[in-house]
């Protein structure tokens, strides 16, 4: 059979002539008279599937066969294909035995021997990777691995141009390279878009080296080649190439590159390597937030979807060529040519500053003045950064990996990039500790589906499908994929009001609301040291305003009475924290209740516990002027003497100096007051007899449209959101020192003895600062002691279990693995018995140090107890990575321990469990690793074992 096939090939080489009989050849004849040549011989590779190869019938086939047949027809000439081995094809052209080469990649090294035609097709080159390897964004991460290439192929040059540190192994043929890959002699090899279907074990090769794990490392020109000096022939070849349309080329490519669309589905391109939004799973299935969003689209539109993963550039090109219907998500800010248009909005991303851990305590961008900040050259917010922060030195990158490497080397001080994807990249590269995230500024990027401009009907159909998806289902999908709800787009959409036409008109005409607040009513509302309004009420009204698309202007007042009077004069649109009564309803309209606020009484701690309100009968209670509760006390408890003050500060002063027995204030405010340091310690009592305050928002009288908008905004505030706001403002740090105005008021009231008081206050305040600092340091030390081993400084059992639980939650979302290594020292009891516990402790400390040297900063080392240690390895891809660490540990622990003039020797037994194969919770993973460790002990020790 082989002889017959070779005979067929030879006969074909001599007699396979193709001609065309089209007229219109006058121009061709005039052009160099090259049509007079009887036949053009084309050097054609036998084994370069799908570009050029010999099929089972022994005939030339593939992309280039179809292309040159079309070219011959356009040029009205005859051609003959001459199949041969790859290296022979080039020698045949160089030596003049063939007129031109069917197609080869244009690289610099070949310019010495060939003249090249214009581009026939773009040539995409890939490194196909063994699926056991981690995911790589580009070729730079492949430096430690050996990559296979075929002798004489362009890959030899293009791979080394992309990364000159890669080790290449050259094979005589594709078959030999494929065999080595299946035998795992190499973990990667360079190839084109399709593997050869002539290979008998192609299915096995595709399974071990799946397409979704390949890395596109080079895009070049695939062109015809002629021997040097034959410029007339190149011109003639180019003349024919120019006559072949884009649609004709696309049709040829689609036939051979498995790009034929499904007629009964929407065919979607997506970009590989952008988790958690779009990527392939470890089993080769499309996955991610965008993938699930489009599956919802399919559910509600009634049309199936098929996903095709590739690079961003190739995906876009396939949509342009009509091979695929749409790209599922593309930045709206990116430049588009006239061939493509944005369709439905799919999502919105957030980019923020990731600050290098080398620069702790950065809280604002101004602190980065003069520092180097990395970002992608395609980032849509470059101009905004340059104009808002001109003192930043911007450095541009093309991949996350380059950014991370630059940060690790100290070449950049921060990077600006999309938050969720960067977090995954940091986990995958084991660099979680390299950065910390800055809360602001936040740069929003809208993501739209992308379709061919001419396909307007499809764009409308896609939009209609998205319009049908319930927001609650989109929120549920989003929650599965994001690590932090702060970045949730659909969660934010749920907070937007759906205004009617009257409300929208009102917002357009009056987009800014004037809101009155008091300056010192923390934590409800107050002005901070930067002059910014803060507090619970501020968060409430900002939420409402954001949901309605309104802006807010704050008007600040020193006390409650002045605020109410200003509202009555019509100076304000809104004020918060107001309750209804008959007198106020004459001046105000009120929204629904947004907060039920308990009242409390602030008093000196020495008073003890106050259980009933009648304790204050015959005594003085202070209240702020304008509080509705004043009338309630006068009506229901006339035996209590009320002292009306202008502000919270005056009420506290009155209690401090015994002028009143107590000060009535809202519980959050009272709680905040007691956390501050005072000369006289304060306490708070909450009495059930005092009615709860129903807090509402006061609206300018008669403004019914604004009232309706605010009420609808308040209804959007969930109980969870209320709780978040509440907890935010009750997480109060100790404030040391006394306010200058406070001391001044004391001085004004006590006149002659003030100098003595100030001396005492200053001395006491200095002692107080020292005491608070000491207590804070002690608190930090106690927290560390509670979670760390005292001898080694490693994490203890409590912290390790917490770390494992947190890691499992994160790895479950990202579908990556983690490993638990349970380590027991072999021979440690002998060391203790021979040398004593002091030396034993020294050895344990040295073991701890060696273990830390074996792992990354992102991993956790724990002393579990006695001579047992546990390691948590995060973001691993397979068991081999864990066993590599285990081997390293066995080697390191087995090295001698020199203590003074004595030498101790140890070994270690290690059990390895992997999430999720060996368990999906902390208890099962530790149990499995512990059991495996004991099996090592019983089978000879000083080794490791996994299931």
N, C-alpha and C positions, 0 to 999 in steps of 0.2 A: 504493500500500500504506500509506503514511504517513497519507493522508486517511482511509482505511478504519479504520486503527487508532485515530485520534483520534475518529472517529465512534463506534466501539465504546465507547471510554472515556467519551464524553459520555453515550451511552445508558445505559451501566452506572451512571454517576453519578446518573442520574435514576430508574432503574427497578430497580436491584439491591436487592431487599428480602429480608431473611431473617427468618423468624419461627419461633417455637417454640410448641408447643401443650401444654406441661406445665401441669398443675394446680398446686395449692399456691401460688397467687399472692396469697392474702389478706394475708400479712405484707408482700409487696412493695407492694401497693396502699396498705396502711396507712402504709408508709414513704414519705412525701412524695407519694404518688399519682403517682409518676413513670412507672409502667407504663402510664398512660393515654395518654402521648405516643405518637403513631402510629408514628414511626420516629426513631431517633437517627442523625444524620449524623456520620460520622467522617472527619476530614481525614486523608488517607492519601498518603504520599510515593510518587512513581513510581519513584524511583531510590535507595532506601536498602536495598539487598540486604544480608543476608537478612531484615532486620527487616520491611520493607514495600517492595513494588515491584510493578510491573505486568509480568506474564509475557508470553511470546511470543503468547499468544492475546488479549492486551489486557485481561486480568482481574487484579484485585488478588490478591496472593499474599504468602507469607512468614510469619514467626513471628507477627506481630501480627494478621494476618488470621485464623489458626487460633485465636489467643488470644481475640479478640473474638467470634468465632463461638461459642466455648465459653461465654464470659461471657453472651452474649445468651440462650443456652439456659438457663443457671443463673438468670437474672433474668426469663426469660419475656417478652422484649421483641424488637422488630424493629430491625435496624440497616441502614444503607446506607453503603458506603465511597465516598468522593469522592477519586479520585486526582488529584494535582497536583504541581507542582514544590515542592521542599522549603520555600523561603521563603514560597510561597503558602499552604502548610499552616498555618503559624503565623498569618499575617494572616487567614486564613479563620476561625480560632477566635477570635482577638482581636476581629474585627469582627462576630462572631455569625453568620456564614454557615454555620459547622459547629458542631455541639454540643460535640464534644471532639476532641482530637488522638489519633491511634492510638498514639503513643509518642514521647517525646523525653527527652533527658537533663535532669535537674533541676540547673540551675546558678543561682547567685545572681542573675545578670543577668536571668533570665527570671521571677523572682518578681514583678517589676514589672507583668507582663502576664498571668501565669497563676496559677491555683490548681492544685496538683499532687495526683494521687492517691497512694496508698501504692505502694511499689515493686512493679512487675510482674516485672521481671527485674533482676539486677545488670548494669550496663553497663560492659564492659571496653574501654578505649581504648588504642590502640597507636600507636607510631611505627614504621612499616615502613622498614627501612634497606637501602640498596644493599649488596649482599654484598661489595663491595670495601672497605667501611669496617671499622674494627676493631670487636670485640665490646664493647658498652657494657652495664654493669650497670644503669644508670638513665639518666634524661633529662639529668642534669647534664653528662654528657660531650659532649652534642650542641651545646653553645653555638657552636662555630665554623661549624656547618652551617646551611643554609637548609632549613626544613621547610615542606612544602605543606599547606594546609588548604582546605576547601571553604567558600565564602562562606555565612554564616548558620549554619554548623555549631557545635556546642558545643565542638569542638576548639580554636577560636580562643581561648576563655577558659581551657579546662582546660590547654592546653599552656603558656600564659603563667603560669598559677597555679603550675604545676610548675617552670618555669624561665623567668623574665621576661627573660632575656638572649638567648633563642633568636630568630632572625630568621624571621618567618613570610612566606610568599608565598601570597596568597589567590587561589583559582581560582573561576571561575564555576560549574564543575561537576566531578563526579568524573572524567568523561572527559578534560577538559582537564588535571586534575591528574595522571591516570595517563599521559597523553601526555608531559607534561613530565618525569615520572619516567623513562619509557623513553628519552627523549632525553637523560637525565642532566643536565637543567637544574636539577633538585633531587635530593639524595641521600637524602631522607627525606620521608615524608608521614604525616599523621595519619589513622587509619582505625579501624573497629570490628573485630570478630573475623574477618569474612570480606570479601574483596574482591568487587566486583560481578561476577557471572557474565555480566552484559550486555555487559561490555567485550570487544570483538572480539579484542584481543591479550592476553587474560588469562593465557594460558600463558607468554608472554614476560615479563609483569609478575611472575608468581609465580617465574620463574626468576631474575630480576634482584633481586627484593625478597622472598626466601623467608621463610616464617613463622618459621623458627628464628632469624632475625636481628632480629625485631621486639622492641621494648621496651614492656612494659606500664607505662604511666605514670599511669593514672588508673582508679579503680573508682568508678562513680557509680550513682545510681538511674535506672532507665529507667521512666518513669511516663506515665500519661495526663495531659493538660492541658486545662483549661477556662478560659474567660475569667474575669477577676477578678469576685468577688462571687457566683458561682454555687455557693455552698457546699452547697445541697441536692443538686445534681447530683453534686458530688464525693462526697458521702456515699453516694449511690445507686451510683456507680461502685465505690467501695470495698467496699460490701456484696457486690457480685458477685465482686470480686477475691478476697475472703476465702473464698468458696466453692470456689475453684479450688485443688485440692490440689497439694502439692509434686510428686507423681508425675505429675500431669497436665501441670504446667509442664515437668518434665524431658522428658517424651515429646515435647512441642512443640519444645523446644530441640534435642533429639537429632536430630530429623528434619531440621532446617535447618543445624545447625552441624557436620555430618559427624562426629558423636560416636557413631554406631551401632557397637556392639561387634562384633568378629568372634566368631562362635559356636564356632569351632574353634581358638581361641587364647586365651591369658591376656593380657588387655589391661592394660598397665602405664602408669601416670603416672610421669613423672620430671621433676625440676626442671632447667630450662635455666640454663646459666651457672655451673655448679659443677664446673669441671674440677679435678683429673683424674678426678673421680668420675662425673659425668653432665653431658652437654652435646651439642650438635650439632657435627659436623665441618664443615670448610669446604665440603664437598660436600653438606651437609644430612643426613648419616647420624648416627643416635644413636651416641654413643661414650662411653667412660669405663670406669673400673674396675667400677662397679655394673652397667653395661650388659653387660659381659663376664661378670660373675658370674651374671647372669640368663640369659645365653645358655648357660652351663654348666648351669644349672638346667633349661633347656629340653631340653638334650641327655640328661640323666639322668631327667627326669620323663616325657619322651615327648610333652610338650605344647608347641606353638609359642608364642612370645611376640611381642606387638606393642607398640611403644613410642610413647607420646604425650607430647611435651615441652611444658612450659608453666611458669608461675610455680608456686611451692610452694602458694600459696593456691588457685589454680585447679585444680591437680592434685588436691588434697585434696577440693575441692568436687565434682569429677567422680566421685571414688570414693564420696562420700556419696550422690550422686544415682543411683549405679548405672550411670552411663555408662561407667565403667572399673572393672576388677576390683580393682585394688590399686595402692598407691603403692610403688615399688620400694625406697625407703629413707627412713626418717623417724626423727628423734631420739627415743629411748625416754623422754627426760626432758621432752619437750614435753607440754603439757597437751592431752588429748583429751576431746571430749565423748562422750556415750554411744553415738553413732552409729558410731564407729570404734574399732578395737582393734588392738594390735600383734600381728603374727604371728611369722614366723621371724626370728631375728637374722641380718642380712645382713653386718654389718661393725662395726668399732669405730674411732672417730677419736680423734686426739690434738690438744688445744689447748695452746698454749704462749705464753710471753711473747715478743713481737717488740720489741726495745729500739731506740729511735731512735739512729741513728749520731751524733747530737749528744751522746750520753752514753756515751763509750767506757769500757771496763773495768768495766762492770756485771757482777758475777758472781753476785749473790744478790739476791733480791727486797727484802731489808731495805735495800739501797742505794737503792731507789726511794721510800723514805719521804717523804711530802709531795709526790710527783710525781703527774701526771695520767695515768691509764691508760684507754685506750678499749676498749670491748667491745660486743657486741650485747646489746640489752635482753633478748633471749630466751635468752641464755647460761645453761645450767643450773648453772653454778658461781659465780654471783654471790654467793650467801649464803656459800659457802666462802671466797671472796676477802675478803668483808667481815669475816668472823670471824677469819680467819687473818692478814690484813694490813689492820688498821683504819686505818693511816696513809695508805693509797692514796686518791687522789681519783679516783673512777670517773666516766667520761663515756660516755654511751650513743650508739650509732650504729645506722643501719638498713642500711648497705651498706659493703662493703670500700672502695669508691671514696671515700666520705666519710671513712673512717678514714685512708686514705692521704693525702688532701688535708690533713686536720687535722695529721697528722704532719709533712708537708712545710712547713706554715705554723708549726710549733712549738707547736701548740695541745695536743698530747698528747706525752708522753715515751715511751710504750710502748703496745702494744695486745695484747690476748689473743684469739687466734682459732685456728681449725683450721689446722694447719701446711701441708699440701700445697696446699690451695686458695689460701691466702694467697700462697704462693710463685708460683703461676701468675698470680694477680692482679698481683703486683709485676712480673713479666716483661711482662705485657700492657700495663701502664702505664709500663714502662721505669723502674721505681723499685727495682731490685734492691739498690741501695746505700743505700736509705733506712733499713733495719733490719738488725740481726743477732739471731740466735735464742739465747734462754737455754735451757740444757739442762733446768732444772727450775724450778718444779714443772710436772707434766704432768697435764692434766685429760682424763679419758677420757669419751667419749660413745658409747654403743651405738646402732647404727642398725638398725631393724627394718622389715620390710615392714608395710604398713598395709592392713587390709581392713575391710569393713563388719562391725560387731559381730554382726549376725544371720547372717553367712555363716561359721559355724564350720567347716563341711565344707571350704570353700576354704582356711581358715587351716591346717587339718590337712594338706591336700594339699600346700600350699606347704612346710610343715615337712618332710614326707616327702621331697619333692624335694631339699631342701638336705641332708638326712641321707645321701643317696646320692652326693653329689659327693666324690670323693677329695680329701684335703687337698693333695696334691702338685699337682693341677691348679689349685686355688685359689691356691696359692703362685706358680705359674708366671704366672697372669694378673696377680696383684698386682705381681710384679716388673716387668712391662711398663709399669706406670703410675706407680709411686712413684719419687720422686727419691732417697729415703733409706730404707734398710731399717730404720732405727730406728723408723719409723712403721708398719712392716708388721704388720698384725693376724694374718694367717694364718701368717706366719713365726713369730710368737710362739706361736700355737696348737700348732705343731709341737713346741714345747718343753714342752708340758704332759704330765704323766704320766697314763696311763690306769690308775688304781689299782683293784685288786680289792677285794672287800667287806671282807676282813680288814685290808688296808692302809688303806682309808678309815676303818674303825672306829678303828684305831691313831692316825691323824692327828687324828680328832675328839677323842680322849681325851687326846692329848699333842701339842698343836699347836705347842709351843715347844721347840726344841732348844737345849741348852747346849753350846757349842763352845769348846774351849780353844785359845788362841793365845799366841804369845810376842810381846813388845812391840817387839823390835828384830831382826827377821830379814828385813829388806827385801831384795828386793821380794817374797819369798814371803808373809810376813805381818808387819805392824808396826802401830804406833799413830801416827797423824799428829799434827801440831801442834794440831789441834782435838779430839784425844782419840778419833778415829774409827779403827776397825780397817780396814786397807787391805791390798792385795796380791793376788798370784796365788791363794793358797789361799782368801782371802775371796771372790774372784770365782767360784771353782769351787763352793764350798759354797752361796753365794747363788743361783747358777743352779739347783742341785739342789733347794734349799728352795723356790724360786719355782715350779719345775715340779711340786712335790708339794703346794703350798699350805701350807707350813710357815713359821713364823717362827723367827728365830734370836736367841739371847742369847749374847753373847761374854763369856768369862771370860779375863782377860789375866794372863799370868805373865811374870816378869822373865827367866826362863831355861828351857831345855828340860827340865832335870832336875826342876824344880818342877812343870812341866806334866805330865810322865809320872807323877810321884808322885800328883798330884791325880786323874789319870785312874784310877790303880789303886785309889784310895780310893772310886771310884764317884761323884765329884763332877760328872763330865762325861758327855755323850752321845757326843760325837765329838771327834776331833783329827785334823788333816791332816798330810801330809808324813811319814808313818810307813812304815817298811819292816818286813817280817816277820823274825822269828827265833824259835828254840825258846822262849826265855825270855819273849818278848812274847806268844806265842800262848796262854800260860797265863792271861794277864790280859785280852787283847784278842781281839775278832773283827775280821777285815780285809775290806775291800771289794776289788773288782777294782782293778788298777793304773789310775790316772788320769793319771800323768805319769812319764816316764822322764827322770830328772834326772842329768846328768853331774856328777861331782865335779871339783874343781879345787884348786889350791894357790896361795894368795896369798903373795907374797914381795916383798922390796925390789927395785925396778927395777934397781939396780946389780948384782944377781946375774946378770942376763942371761937367756938362754933356757935353760930346763931341759927336757931331752929325755927323761930316764929317771928312774924312781923311785929307782934305786940312788944317785943324787946325794945323797940324804938319809941314806944309811947313815952311822951314827956322828954324825948331827946331830939336832937337836930339831925336831919338828913339833908344833904345837898343834892340839887338837881339842876341840869342845864336849862337855861331859859328857853322856852318854846316847846319843850317836850310835852306831848299829849298826856303822859303819865302824871303830870303835876295835878291835873284836874281829878284824876282817879284817886290819888292819895288824899286830896282835900275832901272829897266826897265820902270815901270809905274809911279813912283813918285820920280824922281831924285831930286826934291826940298827938300826932307826930308833927313836930315843928319843921317846916320846909325852909331851907335856905337856898335861894335861887342864885346860881352862878352863871357867868357868861361862857365858860368853856370847860372842857374836861380837865385842863391843867389847873384851873382854879379849884375845881372839886377835889382833885388829888391833894393840893396844898392845904385845903381846909381839913381833910382827914389827917394828913401828916402832922399837923400842928394842933390837933385836938379841938378845932373850932366847931367841927361837926362829928357825930358818931359814925356816920357812914355817907357814902356817895352812891346814888343810884345811877347805874349805867348798863348798857347792853352787854350781855355776857362776853361776846368776842372782844369788845373794847376793854372790859374789866380784866379779862384773862391776859391781854397784852400788857396792861398796866402792871400786873403783878410779876411779869417776867423781867421788867426793868428793875434796876437796883435803886433802892430808896434808902434815905437815912433811917426811916422807920419802916420795918417790913410790913407788907400789906397782904391781906387775904381777901377771898371772894366768897360770898354766901349766896346761893340761889334758893329763893323762897317760893314755894308752890303757890302761895296766896296771890303773888303778883301776876297779873295776866300776861300771856305771851304777846309780843308785839307782832302784828301782821304788817310786815313791811311791803309797801307798794311804791310805785313810781308816780310822782305828781306830774301831771301834764298841764300845760297852759290851758286855762278855761276855754272851752268851745272848740278845741282843736281835736275833733273826733277822728280825723283820718290818722293823725300821728298816734293817737291813743290806740287805734286798731292795729297799726303797724307794730307798736311796742308790745302789745298783748300777744300778737302772733309770734314775735321774736322770743318772748318769755316762755311761750309754750314749747319752743324748740329745745329749751334747756332741760336735759335729762337729769334724773337723780344722780347719775354717775358724774355728770358735768358739775352739778352743784357740789358734790362731795369733793371733786378735784379742786374746785375754787376754795372751798372751806379749808381743806387740808393744806393748801398752799400758804394761806395766810395765818394758819395756826402753827406752822413750823417755824417758830420764832427763835432766833439766836439771842443769847444774853448780850445786852447792851451795857457796857461799862461806862462809868463817868456820869456826871450830872450835867444837864442842860444849862447853859449859861443864863438863859432867861429865868429858869427855875431858881437858881441861886440869887439872881438879881431881885426877884419878887420877894424871896425870903428876907433879903436885906432891907427892902423898902418897908416891910411890915414890922421888923424888929429893931430898926433904928440903932440905938446906942450900943447894943451888944453884938452888932454885926461883925466887927473885926474878929472877935473871939470865935464866933460861929464859923466864919470863912476859914480861919486857920484850922479849926477842928475838921471842917468839911474837906479841905484840901488834903490834910494829913490822912483822914479816913479814906478819902477817895483813892489816894495813892496805895494805901494798904489793900483797898478793895481790888484795885487792878492787879496787884501782885497775887492776891488770893484767887481771883478769877482765872488768871493765867496758870497758876499752879493747878487749879481744879481741872481746867481744860487739858493740860498736859497729862494729869493723872487719868482723866477720862479716856484720852487717846491710848495711854499705856494699858489701861484695863481692857479696852476693846481689843487691843492687839494680843494681850495675854489670853483673852477668852477664845481667840481663834488661831493662836499659834503655839507651837511647841517651845517651851522655855529654854531647853538645852540647845536645840539646833536652829531655832528661829524659823523652821518650816511651818507650813500650814498644819493644823492639827485635824483630828478626825471630824470635828464639828464643821470646820470650814470646808474640808474636802467634800463632805456629803452635800453641802450647799452648792459647791462649785460643780459637782457632777450633775445635780438636778438642773441648774441653770444651763449647763452645757448641753444636756439632753434636749431641753426645750428649743435651744437655738439650732442644734444640728438636725432636729426633726423638721424644722421649717426649711432648712437649706438642703436637706437630703444628702448630708455628708456623714462620715463615720467619726467616732472617737474610740479611744482605747483606754482600758484600765490595766495597769501593770501592778500586780500585788507582789511585793518583794519581801522575802524573809532571809535574813543573813545566816549563812552557814558558818558555824564555828565561833559565834560571838560569845556563847556561854564559856567556852574555853578561855577566850581572851580575858573575860572578867575574872574567872577563877585563877588564872596564872598571874595576871598583872594588877588586879584590883579594879574597883569601880571608877576611880579617877581616870585611869588610862582608858577604860572602857568608854567613858563619856567622851574623851578626846577622840577615840576612834569613830564613835557615832557621829560626832560633829564633822569629821573628815569624810565619812560616807555621805552625809548630807550634801557637802560641798561637791563631791564627785558626781552625785546624781544630778545636781543642778547644772553641771557642765555638760551632761549628756542630752539635755532637752533644750527647747526653745523658751524664750521669755513668755510666750503665750501659754505654755504648759504649766501644770501645777504639780509640785513635789510635796508630799505630806509624810510626816512621821505619824504612822497610824497607832503606834504604841510599842514600847520595848524595842525590839530589834526588827520591827516590821515597818515597811515604807510602802506608800501607794503613789503611783504616778498617773496623772490624767493627761493624755495626749489628745489635743483637739485638732479638728480639720484634717484628718488623715483620709486617704483614698482606699487603702487596702491593708490587709494584715502584714504585708511585707514591710511596710513602713514601721509598724510597731515592733516587728521582729528585729529590724535593723537597730532600733533603739535598745531592745533587750540585749542583743549581742554586745553592743557597746557598753552597756551597764555591767554585764558579766565580766567583760575584760577589765573595766575600770575598777570595779569593786575587788577584783582578785589581785590587784597590784598591792605590794607590801605597804604596811603602815608604820612609819618611823616615829616613835615617841621617845624622846630623849635617847637613851642608848639601847632601847628595846625595839624589836620588830615584831609586829602582829600580822597574821595572815587570815583572810576571810574569803568566803565564797558567797554566792547568793542563788536562791531558787526563785524563779519568776513565773507567775501565772498571768496569762494575757486574756482578757475578754474584750470583745468588740461590740460596740453599739452600731446597728440594732440587732445583729445576728444572735448575740448571746444574752440579750435582755434589753428591755426598754425602760428600765428604772434603775435607780442607784443601788437598791438592795440586791437585785438579781445580778447586776454586773459585778459587784464586789464579791458576791457569793461564788459566782462562776470563776473569777480570777483566783479567789482564795482556794477553791477546790483544786484547780489546776496547779497552783503552787505546791500543794501538799503531794500531788502526784509526782511532781519533779523531785520533791524531797525523798519520796519512797523509791524512786528509780535511779538514784545516784547523785542527786544534788548538783549545784553549780551549773544550772542550765535553765532553759525556759520552755514553756509549752503553751500552745493555744489549741482551741477545739478544731 
